[in-house]
Amino acid sequence: MSSEVVAAKRYAKALYEIAVQEGRALEVEKELKDLVSAFTAGDEVAQFIASPRITVETKWETVSQAIEGKLSRPVVNLMKLLLERGRTELLPNCWSLISKSLVMLWVLRMRSSIRHIL
């Protein structure tokens, strides 16, 4: 398993736990998916985020203005943390891992429901 996947698992696990705790897991997963789409949609965004000439503070100011009021606090916090640590490339893996976790949660709940019926 690559170090990138291992790192993404840590972030995804923390975000997933917060989302489930707040009862917003599906909302957080959708927001993360939309964020990943925005970051991978065009070269301009990727170049801006990857540029060593632009400070983290400037990157965060720009990104926070773009996402303010559109994303839940846990997703905003994850984005800020990844920007500060220079790890925004982990976003797609975080989204993928959270999506898989939600599918597993759904399967477990369905199994439990079926057992109660039988």
PyMOL commands that set and color helices and strands:
alter all, ss='L'
color gray80, all
select helices_A, chain A and resi 3-21+25-41+43-50+56-67+73-84+88-117
alter helices_A, ss='H'
color red, helices_A
deselect
rebuild
show_as cartoon
